[in-house]
Amino acid sequence: MRHDFLIAYDITEARRLQRLHRYLSKESVPIEYSVFFATEDTRRLLGLLDHAAALINPASDDLRCYPLPERGLRLRLGKATLPAGIYYSALPAEWVGLE
C-alpha cells in the first residue's frame, strides 16, 4: 500500500547538497528547494531513504522523512510550485491551491 511522505534535508556541503537534490528530484516531487513529496510503499521508501542516506554525512547533515496522514486537510498557500495549468498526476486531486 502506498502512502504520502514529505522528505526534507539540511546539507552543510554544496557538493553533497547537489547530489542529494538531483537524486530526490528524480525520485520524488520537489515542493521547495529542500522539501520533496513522495508517494511510495514502505519497501520502496526505505530503498529511497537508504540511497539518500548514503549521499549525506550523518555527522553534519540532516535528512528527515515525515508521513502525511491519509485523512486530513492538504492545503497550499502562496505561489504554486508548478506553473498554472500544469498538474502532476501523482499529487492528490483533493489538494487545494490558494493564490
DRENVEXLUM-794801 format. One line per field, with one value per atom (N, C-alpha, C, O, CB): residue in one letter; residue number from 1; chain; x, y negated, z; atom name. Coordinates in steps of 0.02 Angstrom, whole numbers, plus 50000, padded with zeros to 5 digits. Glycine has a CB too. Layout:
<rs>
residu = [a;...]
num = [NUM;...]
chaine = [A;...]
c1 = [X;...]
c2 = [Y;...]
c3 = [Z;...]
atome = [CA;...]
</rs>
This chain:
<rs>
residu = [m;m;m;m;m;r;r;r;r;r;h;h;h;h;h;d;d;d;d;d;f;f;f;f;f;l;l;l;l;l;i;i;i;i;i;a;a;a;a;a;y;y;y;y;y;d;d;d;d;d;i;i;i;i;i;t;t;t;t;t;e;e;e;e;e;a;a;a;a;a;r;r;r;r;r;r;r;r;r;r;l;l;l;l;l;q;q;q;q;q;r;r;r;r;r;l;l;l;l;l;h;h;h;h;h;r;r;r;r;r;y;y;y;y;y;l;l;l;l;l;s;s;s;s;s;k;k;k;k;k;e;e;e;e;e;s;s;s;s;s;v;v;v;v;v;p;p;p;p;p;i;i;i;i;i;e;e;e;e;e;y;y;y;y;y;s;s;s;s;s;v;v;v;v;v;f;f;f;f;f;f;f;f;f;f;a;a;a;a;a;t;t;t;t;t;e;e;e;e;e;d;d;d;d;d;t;t;t;t;t;r;r;r;r;r;r;r;r;r;r;l;l;l;l;l;l;l;l;l;l;g;g;g;g;g;l;l;l;l;l;l;l;l;l;l;d;d;d;d;d;h;h;h;h;h;a;a;a;a;a;a;a;a;a;a;a;a;a;a;a;l;l;l;l;l;i;i;i;i;i;n;n;n;n;n;p;p;p;p;p;a;a;a;a;a;s;s;s;s;s;d;d;d;d;d;d;d;d;d;d;l;l;l;l;l;r;r;r;r;r;c;c;c;c;c;y;y;y;y;y;p;p;p;p;p;l;l;l;l;l;p;p;p;p;p;e;e;e;e;e;r;r;r;r;r;g;g;g;g;g;l;l;l;l;l;r;r;r;r;r;l;l;l;l;l;r;r;r;r;r;l;l;l;l;l;g;g;g;g;g;k;k;k;k;k;a;a;a;a;a;t;t;t;t;t;l;l;l;l;l;p;p;p;p;p;a;a;a;a;a;g;g;g;g;g;i;i;i;i;i;y;y;y;y;y;y;y;y;y;y;s;s;s;s;s;a;a;a;a;a;l;l;l;l;l;p;p;p;p;p;a;a;a;a;a;e;e;e;e;e;w;w;w;w;w;v;v;v;v;v;g;g;g;g;g;l;l;l;l;l;e;e;e;e;e]
num = [1;1;1;1;1;2;2;2;2;2;3;3;3;3;3;4;4;4;4;4;5;5;5;5;5;6;6;6;6;6;7;7;7;7;7;8;8;8;8;8;9;9;9;9;9;10;10;10;10;10;11;11;11;11;11;12;12;12;12;12;13;13;13;13;13;14;14;14;14;14;15;15;15;15;15;16;16;16;16;16;17;17;17;17;17;18;18;18;18;18;19;19;19;19;19;20;20;20;20;20;21;21;21;21;21;22;22;22;22;22;23;23;23;23;23;24;24;24;24;24;25;25;25;25;25;26;26;26;26;26;27;27;27;27;27;28;28;28;28;28;29;29;29;29;29;30;30;30;30;30;31;31;31;31;31;32;32;32;32;32;33;33;33;33;33;34;34;34;34;34;35;35;35;35;35;36;36;36;36;36;37;37;37;37;37;38;38;38;38;38;39;39;39;39;39;40;40;40;40;40;41;41;41;41;41;42;42;42;42;42;43;43;43;43;43;44;44;44;44;44;45;45;45;45;45;46;46;46;46;46;47;47;47;47;47;48;48;48;48;48;49;49;49;49;49;50;50;50;50;50;51;51;51;51;51;52;52;52;52;52;53;53;53;53;53;54;54;54;54;54;55;55;55;55;55;56;56;56;56;56;57;57;57;57;57;58;58;58;58;58;59;59;59;59;59;60;60;60;60;60;61;61;61;61;61;62;62;62;62;62;63;63;63;63;63;64;64;64;64;64;65;65;65;65;65;66;66;66;66;66;67;67;67;67;67;68;68;68;68;68;69;69;69;69;69;70;70;70;70;70;71;71;71;71;71;72;72;72;72;72;73;73;73;73;73;74;74;74;74;74;75;75;75;75;75;76;76;76;76;76;77;77;77;77;77;78;78;78;78;78;79;79;79;79;79;80;80;80;80;80;81;81;81;81;81;82;82;82;82;82;83;83;83;83;83;84;84;84;84;84;85;85;85;85;85;86;86;86;86;86;87;87;87;87;87;88;88;88;88;88;89;89;89;89;89;90;90;90;90;90;91;91;91;91;91;92;92;92;92;92;93;93;93;93;93;94;94;94;94;94;95;95;95;95;95;96;96;96;96;96;97;97;97;97;97;98;98;98;98;98;99;99;99;99;99]
chaine = [A;A;A;A;A;A;A;A;A;A;A;A;A;A;A;A;A;A;A;A;A;A;A;A;A;A;A;A;A;A;A;A;A;A;A;A;A;A;A;A;A;A;A;A;A;A;A;A;A;A;A;A;A;A;A;A;A;A;A;A;A;A;A;A;A;A;A;A;A;A;A;A;A;A;A;A;A;A;A;A;A;A;A;A;A;A;A;A;A;A;A;A;A;A;A;A;A;A;A;A;A;A;A;A;A;A;A;A;A;A;A;A;A;A;A;A;A;A;A;A;A;A;A;A;A;A;A;A;A;A;A;A;A;A;A;A;A;A;A;A;A;A;A;A;A;A;A;A;A;A;A;A;A;A;A;A;A;A;A;A;A;A;A;A;A;A;A;A;A;A;A;A;A;A;A;A;A;A;A;A;A;A;A;A;A;A;A;A;A;A;A;A;A;A;A;A;A;A;A;A;A;A;A;A;A;A;A;A;A;A;A;A;A;A;A;A;A;A;A;A;A;A;A;A;A;A;A;A;A;A;A;A;A;A;A;A;A;A;A;A;A;A;A;A;A;A;A;A;A;A;A;A;A;A;A;A;A;A;A;A;A;A;A;A;A;A;A;A;A;A;A;A;A;A;A;A;A;A;A;A;A;A;A;A;A;A;A;A;A;A;A;A;A;A;A;A;A;A;A;A;A;A;A;A;A;A;A;A;A;A;A;A;A;A;A;A;A;A;A;A;A;A;A;A;A;A;A;A;A;A;A;A;A;A;A;A;A;A;A;A;A;A;A;A;A;A;A;A;A;A;A;A;A;A;A;A;A;A;A;A;A;A;A;A;A;A;A;A;A;A;A;A;A;A;A;A;A;A;A;A;A;A;A;A;A;A;A;A;A;A;A;A;A;A;A;A;A;A;A;A;A;A;A;A;A;A;A;A;A;A;A;A;A;A;A;A;A;A;A;A;A;A;A;A;A;A;A;A;A;A;A;A;A;A;A;A;A;A;A;A;A;A;A;A;A;A;A;A;A;A;A;A;A;A;A;A;A;A;A;A;A;A;A;A;A;A;A;A;A;A;A;A;A;A;A;A;A;A;A;A;A;A;A;A;A;A;A;A;A;A;A;A;A;A;A]
c1 = [50042;50000;50044;50093;49952;50026;50066;50041;49981;50063;50089;50074;50111;50158;50094;50089;50120;50169;50157;50066;50225;50278;50307;50307;50333;50330;50372;50443;50455;50347;50490;50560;50595;50585;50592;50634;50668;50740;50757;50631;50782;50852;50883;50858;50892;50938;50982;51053;51077;50969;51086;51152;51203;51191;51153;51260;51310;51362;51400;51344;51366;51418;51385;51342;51469;51406;51373;51372;51321;51408;51426;51428;51379;51343;51499;51377;51329;51257;51213;51341;51247;51181;51157;51100;51181;51200;51183;51168;51120;51239;51208;51197;51129;51091;51253;51115;51052;50993;50942;51052;50999;50944;50930;50872;50961;50982;50973;50939;50893;51042;50961;50932;50858;50816;50971;50842;50773;50728;50669;50769;50755;50716;50695;50642;50755;50735;50719;50668;50629;50782;50669;50629;50565;50522;50670;50558;50500;50486;50520;50513;50437;50416;50444;50429;50339;50484;50508;50451;50414;50564;50445;50395;50428;50403;50359;50484;50529;50599;50606;50524;50649;50716;50739;50770;50767;50723;50746;50689;50698;50789;50630;50572;50541;50531;50519;50527;50502;50440;50433;50557;50396;50336;50346;50365;50272;50331;50337;50277;50254;50403;50253;50201;50233;50247;50136;50245;50282;50254;50222;50357;50267;50254;50315;50367;50241;50309;50361;50428;50480;50340;50427;50490;50525;50586;50476;50488;50517;50542;50595;50465;50504;50526;50590;50636;50471;50595;50657;50716;50771;50648;50707;50760;50781;50840;50739;50731;50745;50785;50834;50679;50764;50798;50867;50913;50756;50876;50942;50991;51048;50938;50967;51010;51026;51083;50976;50975;50985;51033;51075;50918;51027;51071;51144;51189;51049;51155;51223;51255;51316;51224;51214;51239;51255;51282;51188;51238;51248;51302;51325;51182;51322;51367;51324;51303;51426;51310;51265;51291;51251;51252;51355;51382;51365;51362;51458;51353;51341;51277;51255;51399;51248;51189;51127;51131;51197;51069;51005;50959;50947;50972;50932;50885;50825;50834;50918;50765;50705;50650;50646;50680;50608;50550;50490;50492;50563;50437;50377;50318;50304;50362;50283;50223;50167;50159;50201;50128;50069;50008;50002;50060;49962;49902;49861;49857;49859;49829;49788;49727;49705;49766;49700;49642;49663;49691;49581;49651;49669;49672;49673;49736;49672;49675;49742;49795;49660;49741;49801;49790;49747;49817;49830;49819;49885;49934;49781;49886;49945;49926;49875;49973;49965;49955;50015;50072;49948;50002;50057;50069;50027;50120;50128;50147;50149;50175;50215;50123;50122;50192;50232;50074;50207;50271;50276;50327;50282;50221;50218;50181;50139;50184;50196;50161;50086;50063;50189;50047;49974;49955;49984;49942;49907;49884;49923;49904;49887;49978;50018;50005;50014;50095;49983;49967;50007;50012;49892;50036;50073;50024;49997;50134;50013;49960;49970;49922;49954;50030;50041;50020;50014;50115;50009;49986;49912;49874;49999;49891;49820;49774;49787;49808;49721;49675;49640;49619;49623;49634;49599;49641;49616;49575;49705;49745;49716;49697;49821;49712;49683;49737;49776;49626;49741;49789;49754;49706;49828;49778;49751;49805;49861;49729;49789;49837;49827;49863;49830]
c2 = [50059;50000;49937;49933;50000;49890;49829;49775;49770;49802;49737;49682;49620;49624;49701;49563;49498;49478;49486;49444;49450;49429;49362;49345;49481;49323;49265;49284;49311;49201;49269;49282;49213;49174;49331;49200;49135;49146;49196;49088;49098;49104;49037;48985;49140;49039;48981;49007;49044;48947;48989;49016;48960;48904;49046;48975;48923;48912;48864;48940;48956;48950;48950;48992;49008;48904;48892;48953;48966;48835;48990;49048;49103;49131;49077;49117;49167;49142;49181;49181;49077;49048;49057;49076;48973;49043;49051;49123;49137;49025;49170;49241;49263;49297;49283;49245;49265;49233;49266;49248;49170;49135;49167;49177;49061;49183;49216;49284;49300;49225;49322;49388;49383;49416;49426;49341;49335;49305;49321;49293;49262;49233;49287;49281;49178;49339;49394;49441;49472;49432;49448;49498;49471;49510;49530;49405;49375;49307;49285;49369;49272;49207;49152;49150;49202;49106;49050;49003;48980;49012;48988;48941;48873;48821;48967;48875;48819;48844;48903;48791;48802;48824;48884;48929;48767;48887;48943;48985;49021;48916;48980;49019;49054;49023;48973;49119;49159;49199;49216;49207;49212;49252;49318;49320;49215;49374;49440;49483;49480;49475;49522;49571;49639;49655;49560;49677;49741;49793;49777;49730;49857;49910;49913;49883;49980;49948;49949;49973;49943;49992;50027;50055;50005;49994;50119;49974;49925;49863;49837;49905;49840;49782;49796;49754;49761;49855;49873;49876;49855;49939;49901;49901;49831;49816;49940;49788;49718;49684;49649;49679;49694;49663;49693;49656;49671;49758;49788;49758;49741;49865;49750;49719;49647;49625;49723;49609;49540;49535;49490;49506;49580;49579;49590;49565;49631;49629;49641;49579;49576;49698;49530;49468;49413;49362;49443;49422;49369;49388;49445;49354;49340;49351;49347;49292;49297;49403;49402;49361;49342;49472;49346;49306;49232;49196;49314;49208;49137;49121;49063;49106;49170;49158;49186;49226;49191;49163;49185;49206;49167;49128;49267;49293;49320;49361;49349;49297;49317;49338;49315;49259;49383;49407;49407;49438;49478;49372;49367;49398;49379;49293;49446;49473;49422;49388;49540;49417;49373;49415;49472;49338;49387;49425;49439;49398;49388;49498;49515;49470;49451;49588;49453;49409;49345;49348;49443;49291;49228;49174;49187;49233;49113;49056;49052;49056;48991;49045;49034;48969;48964;49094;48921;48854;48822;48830;48812;48786;48748;48675;48656;48769;48634;48562;48530;48551;48534;48480;48445;48469;48502;48452;48453;48467;48542;48581;48436;48562;48632;48656;48617;48644;48719;48749;48757;48744;48816;48780;48790;48732;48701;48857;48716;48662;48674;48731;48652;48620;48625;48670;48665;48555;48714;48759;48824;48868;48723;48830;48891;48929;48902;48876;48991;49032;49096;49128;49047;49114;49177;49230;49223;49170;49282;49330;49369;49396;49378;49372;49410;49370;49398;49429;49305;49265;49279;49285;49190;49284;49298;49245;49185;49303;49267;49222;49176;49121;49261;49197;49156;49098;49057;49199;49093;49036;48972;48971;49044;48921;48858;48806;48800;48837;48769;48715;48648;48634;48719;48607;48540;48490;48493;48526;48447;48397;48332;48284;48385]
c3 = [50000;50000;50000;50037;50061;49959;49952;50000;50014;49880;50026;50072;50049;50010;50145;50074;50056;50110;50170;50047;50088;50134;50112;50053;50137;50161;50148;50167;50221;50187;50123;50136;50135;50089;50083;50187;50192;50213;50244;50243;50195;50214;50228;50207;50160;50264;50276;50269;50313;50348;50215;50198;50205;50182;50126;50236;50251;50197;50200;50315;50148;50097;50027;50013;50103;49985;49921;49875;49843;49885;49873;49827;49849;49807;49825;49913;49939;49928;49911;50014;49939;49930;49857;49845;49949;49810;49739;49722;49685;49695;49747;49734;49761;49727;49763;49824;49855;49820;49809;49929;49803;49769;49701;49683;49760;49664;49599;49607;49569;49564;49656;49667;49686;49657;49721;49736;49758;49704;49701;49821;49662;49607;49557;49525;49571;49549;49504;49535;49500;49485;49601;49636;49667;49688;49689;49672;49706;49675;49628;49782;49703;49676;49720;49780;49671;49692;49734;49751;49708;49697;49815;49839;49853;49833;49903;49885;49897;49880;49863;49972;49886;49866;49907;49879;49874;49971;50012;50040;50089;50069;50010;50032;49971;49919;50068;49979;49924;49946;50005;49899;49899;49910;49875;49817;49885;49911;49881;49901;49957;49903;49853;49867;49852;49795;49823;49905;49898;49945;49995;49911;49928;49977;50023;50009;49941;50078;50129;50102;50116;50188;50064;50037;49992;49998;49998;49948;49901;49938;49922;49848;49988;50027;50064;50065;50076;50095;50131;50084;50102;50167;50024;49974;49954;49949;49912;49943;49927;49982;49969;49914;50045;50102;50113;50132;50165;50102;50108;50058;50075;50098;49996;49945;49963;49957;49875;49985;50005;50064;50066;50022;50112;50171;50151;50184;50221;50098;50075;50044;50037;50025;50026;49995;50044;50025;49945;50108;50157;50208;50210;50193;50247;50304;50367;50386;50305;50400;50457;50516;50560;50480;50518;50573;50566;50616;50576;50504;50495;50456;50456;50461;50422;50381;50415;50462;50312;50392;50420;50364;50317;50463;50367;50318;50357;50402;50273;50340;50377;50329;50272;50421;50353;50314;50361;50414;50284;50340;50380;50343;50286;50397;50375;50343;50347;50397;50376;50294;50294;50311;50290;50225;50350;50368;50305;50260;50420;50303;50246;50242;50188;50250;50300;50302;50338;50393;50337;50307;50338;50285;50225;50374;50307;50262;50228;50261;50301;50163;50124;50086;50043;50075;50102;50077;50059;50095;50127;50005;49987;49987;49958;49917;50020;50020;49985;49995;50093;49945;49913;49842;49811;49953;49818;49749;49735;49776;49733;49678;49658;49640;49613;49600;49653;49634;49559;49528;49669;49529;49457;49425;49457;49440;49362;49328;49324;49325;49257;49319;49314;49256;49202;49306;49267;49214;49208;49170;49150;49244;49244;49308;49363;49235;49302;49360;49358;49306;49363;49414;49420;49445;49500;49467;49406;49421;49485;49512;49364;49512;49574;49635;49690;49580;49627;49684;49694;49646;49672;49757;49769;49740;49746;49844;49707;49674;49724;49705;49636;49787;49836;49863;49903;49893;49843;49865;49835;49776;49845;49874;49853;49850;49897;49899;49796;49792;49798;49762;49725;49842;49850;49829;49854;49923;49785;49762;49799;49787;49686]
atome = [N;CA;C;O;CB;N;CA;C;O;CB;N;CA;C;O;CB;N;CA;C;O;CB;N;CA;C;O;CB;N;CA;C;O;CB;N;CA;C;O;CB;N;CA;C;O;CB;N;CA;C;O;CB;N;CA;C;O;CB;N;CA;C;O;CB;N;CA;C;O;CB;N;CA;C;O;CB;N;CA;C;O;CB;N;CA;C;O;CB;N;CA;C;O;CB;N;CA;C;O;CB;N;CA;C;O;CB;N;CA;C;O;CB;N;CA;C;O;CB;N;CA;C;O;CB;N;CA;C;O;CB;N;CA;C;O;CB;N;CA;C;O;CB;N;CA;C;O;CB;N;CA;C;O;CB;N;CA;C;O;CB;N;CA;C;O;CB;N;CA;C;O;CB;N;CA;C;O;CB;N;CA;C;O;CB;N;CA;C;O;CB;N;CA;C;O;CB;N;CA;C;O;CB;N;CA;C;O;CB;N;CA;C;O;CB;N;CA;C;O;CB;N;CA;C;O;CB;N;CA;C;O;CB;N;CA;C;O;CB;N;CA;C;O;CB;N;CA;C;O;CB;N;CA;C;O;CB;N;CA;C;O;CB;N;CA;C;O;CB;N;CA;C;O;CB;N;CA;C;O;CB;N;CA;C;O;CB;N;CA;C;O;CB;N;CA;C;O;CB;N;CA;C;O;CB;N;CA;C;O;CB;N;CA;C;O;CB;N;CA;C;O;CB;N;CA;C;O;CB;N;CA;C;O;CB;N;CA;C;O;CB;N;CA;C;O;CB;N;CA;C;O;CB;N;CA;C;O;CB;N;CA;C;O;CB;N;CA;C;O;CB;N;CA;C;O;CB;N;CA;C;O;CB;N;CA;C;O;CB;N;CA;C;O;CB;N;CA;C;O;CB;N;CA;C;O;CB;N;CA;C;O;CB;N;CA;C;O;CB;N;CA;C;O;CB;N;CA;C;O;CB;N;CA;C;O;CB;N;CA;C;O;CB;N;CA;C;O;CB;N;CA;C;O;CB;N;CA;C;O;CB;N;CA;C;O;CB;N;CA;C;O;CB;N;CA;C;O;CB;N;CA;C;O;CB;N;CA;C;O;CB;N;CA;C;O;CB;N;CA;C;O;CB;N;CA;C;O;CB;N;CA;C;O;CB;N;CA;C;O;CB;N;CA;C;O;CB;N;CA;C;O;CB;N;CA;C;O;CB;N;CA;C;O;CB;N;CA;C;O;CB;N;CA;C;O;CB;N;CA;C;O;CB;N;CA;C;O;CB;N;CA;C;O;CB;N;CA;C;O;CB;N;CA;C;O;CB;N;CA;C;O;CB]
</rs>
